[in-house]
């Protein structure tokens, strides 16, 4: 515990307010009543260890691996010249210095920039000065960094903007020597999206690769029933997840994950609720809580 940074330790022991990079307090929302759970939980580092390093960078991925996260989650989009890059927003301005480097290119959409242009950007200094110069990584760079050290959860971000990205991601994973067979054998790969049609396309292309459906709202019984034949996991906002949803998902033979839990209090409550997976910006906190249970 003494090795954890002060902010992480505070989250673990008090379950208190979070701090944004700016230092502003972010209150942890309320959660449903906890019930005893009997399943092991998988800890997922959201965009890497993004509470302590700039999201979706190799720095955040490396930190998650150093913290022994079970799974690293990333977001994939495509550049103007067809490269697969790791970026959450469909625009570059929140997490890079694109406005300074390319002031006349608003609204700075990822798909409007080539890989060579994106390589000129600083994706770290917005988070902290020590990360100045941190680049925007490619999918291949993340795959090579993670390797066999952890699982990888790939979210296809706004795939409707990138026709054919499902086949391209599949091709990229297969082109990494030995990666896909070994990862599937160890059950260390999952592809997910809020775009459920995209996940159906991915499943049809690569039925051996597990997929998950993301929900920001509560999924209906009809949606869960339709998903039960081909989906591995339902990944829902914790705000719409309660005991009855966990039971309904499990009754259909699916796993359920929740996102994004960033306080010790919420982590404990959803562990007790019996979810199978928790996505967090602070994987070290979650792993410490799980170890102490």
C-alpha positions in Angstrom: 0.0 0.0 0.0 2.8 2.4 0.7 3.9 2.2 -2.9 0.7 3.5 -4.2 0.6 7.3 -5.0 -1.2 9.4 -2.5 -4.2 10.0 -4.8 -4.7 6.2 -5.4 -4.3 5.4 -1.7 -6.9 8.0 -0.9 -9.3 6.5 -3.4 -8.7 3.0 -2.0 -9.1 3.8 1.7 -11.7 6.5 1.7 -13.7 6.0 -1.5 -13.8 9.7 -1.6 -13.9 12.3 -4.4 -11.7 11.9 -7.4 -9.4 14.6 -8.8 -9.3 15.5 -12.4 -5.9 16.4 -14.0 -6.8 20.1 -13.3 -7.2 19.3 -9.6 -10.9 19.9 -9.5 -13.0 17.5 -7.4 -15.2 15.0 -9.1 -17.8 13.4 -6.9 -18.4 9.7 -7.1 -22.1 9.1 -8.1 -24.5 7.0 -6.0 -24.7 3.2 -6.8 -27.3 0.5 -6.2 -27.6 -1.5 -3.0 -24.9 -4.1 -2.8 -25.5 -7.8 -2.6 -23.0 -10.5 -1.9 -21.3 -11.7 -5.2 -19.7 -15.0 -5.8 -17.7 -14.5 -9.0 -14.1 -13.5 -9.6 -13.8 -10.1 -11.2 -11.6 -9.1 -14.1 -9.9 -5.7 -13.7 -9.7 -3.6 -16.9 -7.4 -0.6 -17.2 -9.6 2.0 -19.0 -7.5 3.6 -21.8 -4.5 2.2 -19.9 -3.9 3.4 -16.4 -5.5 6.7 -17.4 -6.0 8.1 -13.9 -2.2 8.4 -13.6 -1.0 8.8 -17.1 -2.4 10.3 -20.3 -5.1 8.1 -21.7 -4.6 5.9 -24.7 -0.8 6.4 -24.8 1.9 3.8 -24.4 2.8 5.6 -21.1 -0.7 4.7 -19.8 -0.4 1.1 -21.2 3.0 0.6 -19.7 1.8 1.8 -16.3 -1.2 -0.5 -16.4 1.2 -3.4 -17.2 3.5 -2.4 -14.4 0.5 -2.4 -12.1 -0.3 -5.9 -13.2 -3.7 -5.0 -14.7 -5.4 -8.1 -16.1 -6.7 -6.3 -19.2 -5.8 -3.1 -21.0 -8.6 -1.3 -22.8 -8.0 1.0 -25.8 -10.0 2.9 -28.5 -9.2 2.5 -32.2 -9.9 4.9 -35.0 -8.4 5.4 -38.5 -6.3 8.2 -40.1 -6.9 9.8 -43.5 -4.2 7.4 -45.0 -5.6 4.3 -43.4 -3.5 3.8 -40.3 -5.2 2.4 -37.1 -4.5 4.8 -34.2 -5.4 4.8 -30.5 -7.7 7.7 -29.7 -11.0 8.0 -27.8 -12.5 11.2 -29.1 -13.3 11.5 -32.8 -11.4 14.8 -32.7 -7.8 15.4 -31.6 -8.1 18.6 -29.7 -8.9 17.4 -26.2 -5.8 15.2 -25.7 -3.2 16.6 -28.1 -1.8 20.0 -29.0 -3.3 19.8 -32.5 -4.7 23.3 -32.3 -1.2 24.7 -31.9 0.4 22.5 -34.6 -2.4 22.8 -37.1 -4.4 25.9 -36.2 -6.2 26.1 -39.5 -7.5 22.5 -39.5 -10.6 22.8 -37.2 -12.5 20.7 -36.1 -9.4 18.5 -36.0 -11.1 15.2 -36.8 -9.0 12.1 -36.5 -10.0 10.9 -40.0 -8.8 14.1 -41.6 -5.2 13.8 -40.5 -2.5 11.5 -41.9 -0.4 9.3 -39.7 2.6 11.5 -40.5 0.7 14.6 -39.2 -0.5 12.8 -36.1 3.0 11.8 -35.3 3.8 15.5 -34.9 1.4 15.8 -32.0 2.0 15.8 -28.3 -0.5 13.6 -26.6 0.9 13.8 -23.1 1.5 17.4 -21.8 -2.3 18.1 -21.4 -2.2 15.6 -18.6 1.1 16.4 -16.9 4.4 18.1 -17.9 6.4 15.0 -17.4 4.5 13.4 -20.3 5.4 16.1 -22.8 6.1 14.6 -26.2 4.2 11.4 -25.6 2.9 10.3 -29.1 -0.4 9.0 -30.3 0.3 5.2 -30.7 -0.9 2.8 -33.4 -2.8 -0.4 -32.7 0.3 -2.4 -33.7 2.4 -0.6 -31.1 -0.1 -1.4 -28.4 -0.4 -5.0 -29.4 3.4 -5.3 -29.4 3.6 -3.6 -26.0 0.9 -5.6 -24.3 1.9 -8.9 -25.9 1.3 -11.8 -23.5 1.6 -9.6 -20.4 -2.1 -8.9 -20.2 -5.4 -9.1 -22.0 -6.4 -6.5 -24.6 -9.9 -5.0 -25.0 -10.3 -3.1 -28.2 -13.1 -0.7 -28.6 -14.0 0.3 -32.2 -14.8 4.0 -31.7 -17.5 5.4 -34.0 -16.9 2.7 -36.6 -19.6 4.2 -38.9 -17.0 6.9 -39.7 -14.6 4.3 -40.9 -16.2 1.8 -43.3 -14.4 -1.5 -43.3 -12.5 -0.9 -40.0 -13.7 -4.3 -38.7 -11.9 -6.2 -41.4 -8.8 -3.9 -41.0 -8.6 -4.5 -37.3 -8.9 -8.2 -37.8 -6.2 -8.1 -40.5 -3.9 -6.1 -38.2 -4.3 -8.6 -35.3 -3.7 -11.5 -37.6 -0.6 -9.9 -39.1 1.2 -9.7 -35.7 3.3 -12.9 -35.6 1.7 -15.5 -33.4 -0.4 -12.9 -31.5 -3.9 -13.9 -32.4 -3.6 -17.7 -31.8 -1.8 -17.4 -28.5 -4.1 -14.6 -27.3 -7.3 -16.5 -28.1 -5.9 -19.7 -26.5 -5.3 -17.7 -23.3 -8.7 -15.9 -23.6 -6.9 -12.5 -23.5 -8.7 -10.7 -26.4 -12.1 -9.0 -26.6 -13.5 -6.5 -29.2 -16.4 -4.2 -28.3 -18.4 -1.2 -29.5 -21.5 0.8 -28.8 -22.2 0.2 -32.5 -23.8 -3.3 -32.3 -24.1 -3.7 -36.1 -20.3 -3.2 -36.2 -19.9 -6.0 -33.7 -22.1 -8.3 -35.7 -19.9 -7.5 -38.7 -16.8 -8.3 -36.7 -18.3 -11.5 -35.3 -19.1 -12.7 -38.9 -15.6 -11.9 -40.0 -13.8 -13.5 -37.0 -16.3 -15.7 -35.1 -13.4 -17.1 -33.0 -12.8 -13.6 -31.4 -15.0 -12.8 -28.5 -17.1 -9.6 -28.8 -19.0 -7.4 -26.3 -21.8 -4.9 -26.7 -21.5 -1.6 -24.9 -24.6 0.0 -23.4 -24.9 3.5 -22.0 -28.6 2.8 -21.3 -30.1 -0.3 -19.7 -30.3 -3.1 -22.3 -33.8 -4.5 -22.9 -34.7 -8.2 -22.3 -35.1 -8.5 -26.1 -31.6 -7.2 -26.7 -30.1 -9.5 -24.2 -31.9 -12.5 -25.7 -30.8 -11.6 -29.2 -27.2 -11.2 -28.0 -27.1 -14.5 -26.2 -26.3 -16.5 -29.3 -23.1 -14.7 -30.4 -21.9 -12.2 -27.8 -19.5 -13.0 -24.9 -20.3 -10.0 -22.7 -22.6 -7.1 -22.0 -20.6 -4.1 -20.9 -22.9 -1.5 -19.3 -22.6 1.8 -17.6 -22.7 1.2 -13.8 -25.4 3.9 -13.6 -27.9 1.5 -15.3 -26.6 -1.7 -13.7 -28.3 -3.2 -10.7 -28.9 -6.7 -9.2 -31.7 -7.6 -11.5 -29.7 -6.7 -14.6 -26.7 -8.7 -13.4 -29.0 -11.7 -12.8 -30.7 -11.4 -16.2 -27.4 -11.2 -18.0 -26.1 -14.2 -16.2 -29.3 -16.2 -16.8 -28.7 -15.8 -20.5 -25.2 -17.3 -20.1 -23.4 -14.0 -20.7 -20.9 -12.1 -18.6 -21.5 -8.5 -17.5 -18.9 -5.8 -17.1 -19.5 -2.2 -15.8 -17.7 1.0 -16.6 -16.1 3.3 -15.3 -15.7 2.9 -11.5 -13.1 5.2 -10.0 -13.6 5.1 -6.3 -13.0 2.4 -3.8 -16.6 2.6 -2.6 -18.1 2.0 -6.0 -15.6 -0.8 -6.7 -16.6 -2.7 -3.5 -20.3 -2.2 -4.1 -20.2 -3.6 -7.7 -17.9 -6.5 -6.6 -20.6 -7.4 -4.1 -23.2 -7.1 -6.8 -21.6 -10.0 -8.7 -20.4 -8.3 -11.9 -17.7 -10.2 -13.9 -15.6 -7.3 -14.9 -14.9 -3.7 -13.8 -13.3 -1.1 -16.0 -11.5 1.7 -14.1 -9.0 4.5 -14.6 -7.2 3.2 -11.4 -6.5 -0.5 -11.9 -4.0 -0.6 -9.0 -6.8 0.5 -6.7 -9.2 -2.2 -7.9 -6.5 -4.9 -7.7 -5.7 -4.0 -4.2 -9.4 -4.2 -3.2 -9.8 -7.5 -4.9 -6.7 -8.9 -3.1 -8.1 -7.8 0.2 -11.5 -9.5 -0.2 
